[in-house]
Amino acid sequence: MGGLCDGLSRALFKGRVPPCVWTFQRHKGADGYCSPQRWERRAGEAGKGKAIGEIALNPSVEHSTLREVASTLVHEMAHAH
């Protein structure tokens, strides 16, 4: 999924979508969500103490077309941007 996300970031957001954690989580009534400051880097990691966002897709997207999944990713990436 990283390649798709990187490509979408470069093509639509000039590569400016900040790094984030990609997860699959259930969220009632939503295909995905963005939580821009969800995680904090631990001691010893590059950028210690700096927050990193999360973009999650609902596992139910497995029944969606690639176009629908990409649309959800772009929507959530816009929140992160």
C-alpha positions as CSV (number, residue, x, y, z in Angstrom):
1,M,0.0,0.0,0.0
2,G,3.0,2.3,0.6
3,G,3.7,2.6,-3.1
4,L,0.1,3.7,-3.9
5,C,0.1,6.2,-1.0
6,D,3.5,7.6,-2.0
7,G,2.3,8.0,-5.6
8,L,-0.9,9.7,-4.6
9,S,1.0,12.0,-2.3
10,R,3.4,13.1,-5.1
11,A,0.7,13.4,-7.8
12,L,-2.0,15.2,-5.7
13,F,-0.2,16.9,-2.8
14,K,3.2,17.6,-4.2
15,G,4.6,14.9,-1.9
16,R,3.7,17.0,1.2
17,V,1.5,14.5,3.1
18,P,3.4,14.0,6.3
19,P,4.6,10.5,7.3
20,C,2.0,8.5,9.0
21,V,1.1,5.1,10.3
22,W,-1.2,3.1,8.0
23,T,-3.6,0.7,9.8
24,F,-6.8,-1.3,9.3
25,Q,-9.3,-0.5,12.0
26,R,-13.1,-0.8,12.2
27,H,-14.8,2.6,12.5
28,K,-18.6,2.4,12.4
29,G,-20.1,4.2,9.4
30,A,-16.7,5.1,7.8
31,D,-14.5,3.6,5.2
32,G,-11.5,5.2,6.9
33,Y,-10.3,8.0,9.2
34,C,-7.4,10.2,9.8
35,S,-5.9,11.1,13.2
36,P,-3.1,13.6,12.5
37,Q,-1.4,13.4,16.0
38,R,-2.2,9.9,17.0
39,W,1.3,8.5,17.8
40,E,4.4,9.9,19.4
41,R,7.9,8.6,18.6
42,R,9.7,6.9,21.5
43,A,13.2,7.6,22.9
44,G,15.9,6.4,20.6
45,E,13.8,6.8,17.4
46,A,14.5,9.6,14.9
47,G,12.4,12.6,15.7
48,K,11.8,11.5,19.4
49,G,8.8,13.2,20.9
50,K,7.5,14.3,17.5
51,A,3.9,13.3,16.8
52,I,3.0,11.2,13.8
53,G,-0.4,10.7,12.3
54,E,-2.5,7.6,11.6
55,I,-4.6,6.9,8.5
56,A,-6.8,3.9,8.9
57,L,-8.9,2.0,6.5
58,N,-11.9,-0.1,7.5
59,P,-11.2,-3.7,6.7
60,S,-14.5,-3.8,4.9
61,V,-12.8,-2.0,2.0
62,E,-11.6,-5.4,0.8
63,H,-15.0,-5.6,-0.9
64,S,-14.4,-2.3,-2.7
65,T,-12.9,-1.6,-6.0
66,L,-9.4,-0.2,-6.3
67,R,-10.9,3.1,-7.4
68,E,-13.0,3.3,-4.2
69,V,-10.1,2.4,-2.0
70,A,-7.9,5.0,-3.7
71,S,-10.7,7.6,-3.3
72,T,-10.9,6.9,0.5
73,L,-7.1,7.1,0.8
74,V,-7.0,10.5,-1.0
75,H,-9.8,11.8,1.2
76,E,-8.0,10.8,4.4
77,M,-4.6,12.1,3.0
78,A,-6.3,15.5,2.5
79,H,-7.1,15.5,6.2
80,A,-3.5,14.7,7.0
81,H,-2.1,17.3,4.6
